[in-house]
Amino acid sequence: MILIDNTCISDDIGDQFFVCNIEKCKGACCVEGDSGAPLEPEELPILEQIYPHVEPYLTEAGKQVIAKEGVYTKDWEGDLVTPVIDGKECAYAFYDQKGTLKCGIEAAYNDGKIDYKKPISCHLYPIRITKYDQYHALNYDRWHICNSACSLGQDLGVPLYKFLKEPLIRAYGEAWYEQLVQEVEERTAAGNAKK
């Protein structure tokens, strides 16, 4: 474990290789799972505000679910999440011409319509954050749907913490990220020195 400020970071985040390979997985993380994407309380008013700009990117089914449930909902555990269509894909997702699921929020962001990229839980995936009273636990969520991302990361030599630099900085700031890099590099150097 790596401890920085009020965060406890799993060693996997420094050790494992990962680069999203959407050509292979077809955006499976937007459809697999037992509920929508986790949301932070501060993201709820943002979703309300940006929805008129995001709506044109969504499928009719997605729009209908959001009209019925709202721009966010609660899952069976009472956690705040994005709504889903028939227990499957996120209501904010749409299929492109190649049959790949894409995020309507991110599409609106990429087109300059909004300045919010997507929920932080989506941006950070496959890192999942569990929040406790005193600290946040950052863990690598291993899931078979991401096997191609692990292979691509290994081939390209890109560790998970580097692939997720932007969302980690978004979540915890530049200074925190620089400290993470330093900690990982020191551990790697110490590990190599022992070999």
KAQUI-V336733 format. One record per helix or strand of 3 or more residues. SS is the DSSP state (A for helix, B for strand). FROM is the first residue (numbers start at 1). TO is the last residue. If there is no record, write none. Layout:
BEGIN
SS&FROM&TO, SS&FROM&TO
END
This chain:
BEGIN
B&2&4, B&7&9, A&12&15, A&22&25, A&28&30, A&41&57, A&60&69, B&93&95, B&101&103, A&104&110, A&120&124, B&127&131, B&136&140, A&144&156, A&160&163, A&165&172, A&174&194
END
